[in-house]
Amino acid sequence: MARKLPMLAWLWPKLSKWMISCLDHRKAIYCVLSSDEKKNFGENWGVDPARIYFTPFCHTLFDVVEEAAPEDYVFSGGNSLRDYPLLIKAFAKISQPLRIASSFRMDDLPANVLCRPLAHQAYMEELRRSDIVVVPLQPSQRSAGQQTYLNAMALGKLTIVNDVIGVRDYVKHGVTGLIVDSTPQAIADAVIWARDENNRAAVDHIRAAGRTAAREKFGLADYLLSIRRVAEEVA
């Protein structure tokens, strides 16, 4: 919202904090999606840290469970806290095709970049048929993008995410995915590395490890179990 109405950017933090204070109660429990948020949520919103729990999120491959033969394009999608200008600057440096599924709009896109919103089924199909997935995220006090990069990992995609809050709770750099600096060059270099035939064995190993981690550690059952544990502890 702050990006759409920058003249009111100063108001949103104050309004949000006021809303939290109205809803808060000494018996209220907060579940957050990153360990960093467990640390900073209380300070940011004036909530007792003892009432804040980290409950890792999950992939959501409930209707798309099989991998597909990858096609020659990089995929990125979603809207929450995405930094698509950063990603587009990266792809202005390289010739790889990039498909973005988002409501984001920008004039004069590079010739190798396609950006448009997609219905859910089409979105998932385009994700499924990509060979690399990049999730560019804005720096923020809250985490975002988990569903997108966990779905990508669960489908065996080489997944690239820039290093912002929450990412390292889910992705192990060089093991289950690639975590890069928030610069166009770092993203471009990661894509070039992933497409280099000399790195195929390493890329395949990361894809396989990411798929296993997402499916065995970050499934719906794991997420619900973490919520249940919080409920049992509180009870």
Stockholm file with secondary structure:
# STOCKHOLM 1.0

chainA/1-235         MARKLPMLAWLWPKLSKWMISCLDHRKAIYCVLSSDEKKNFGENWGVDPARIYFTPFCHTLFDVVEEAAPEDYVFSGGNSLRDYPLLIKAFAKISQPLRIASSFRMDDLPANVLCRPLAHQAYMEELRRSDIVVVPLQPSQRSAGQQTYLNAMALGKLTIVNDVIGVRDYVKHGVTGLIVDSTPQAIADAVIWARDENNRAAVDHIRAAGRTAAREKFGLADYLLSIRRVAEEVA
#=GR chainA/1-235 SS CTTTSGGGTTHHHHHHHHHHHHHCCTTCCEEESSHHHHHHHHHHHTCCGGGEEECCCCCCCSSCCSCCCCCSCEEEECCTTBCHHHHHHHHTSSCCCEEEESSCCCSSCCTTEEEECCCHHHHHHHHHHCSEEEECBCCCSSCCCHHHHHHHHHTTCEEEEESCTTGGGTCCBTTTBEEECSSHHHHHHHHHHHHCGGGHHHHHHHHHHHHHHHHHHSSHHHHHHHHHHHHHHHC
#=GC SS_cons         CTTTSGGGTTHHHHHHHHHHHHHCCTTCCEEESSHHHHHHHHHHHTCCGGGEEECCCCCCCSSCCSCCCCCSCEEEECCTTBCHHHHHHHHTSSCCCEEEESSCCCSSCCTTEEEECCCHHHHHHHHHHCSEEEECBCCCSSCCCHHHHHHHHHTTCEEEEESCTTGGGTCCBTTTBEEECSSHHHHHHHHHHHHCGGGHHHHHHHHHHHHHHHHHHSSHHHHHHHHHHHHHHHC
//
